[in-house]
Amino acid sequence: MDTVTYPDHRVTHMILESCIPVRIHVRQEPAVAEEYQVHWTPNVVIADENGTVHSRIEGYLPPEQFMARLALALGRYDLDRKQFAEARQQFEEVAQRHKGSEAGAEALYWLAVAQYKESHDAGQLKAGWQRLIQEYPNSVWATRANVPG
């Protein structure tokens, strides 16, 4: 990550715009690594000011995939905090920017969830998941959205 992903100016900009980056050396800070359940590196943890973990990105990813995962993680952070408009915006951006990818499929899944959480309209959830199933029929996210009944 240090040689390819983090030096990419798009990645650096995204991190600095959306996060307060903190780097922990797991061998020098084993208690912190244990607290955040970091058992392998690289491991990017998205946590709030109370230390509650909302998402994580584990393992090496090239810049484009890392940015997609980070955007999804930020959307999940917003969703967990009931900031539904912000979550929808994050997921919509990922769905458009990463159309045809695993991240695009996941974004559609969580976009439908965010819309439902905000409106409590099961019809919106079903419509969002139908879109996901149509656009990504072979994805694990389509399987998760294909609820029997």
HELIX and SHEET records of a PDB file:
HELIX    1   1 HIS A    9  SER A   18  1                                  10    
HELIX    2   2 PRO A   30  GLU A   35  1                                   6    
HELIX    3   3 PRO A   63  ASP A   80  1                                  18    
HELIX    4   4 PHE A   84  ARG A   97  1                                  14    
HELIX    5   5 GLU A  102  SER A  119  1                                  18    
HELIX    6   6 ALA A  122  GLU A  135  1                                  14    
HELIX    7   7 VAL A  140  ALA A  145  1                                   6    
SHEET    1   A 2 ASN A  43  ALA A  47  0                                        
SHEET    2   A 2 VAL A  53  GLU A  58 -1                                        
END                                                                             
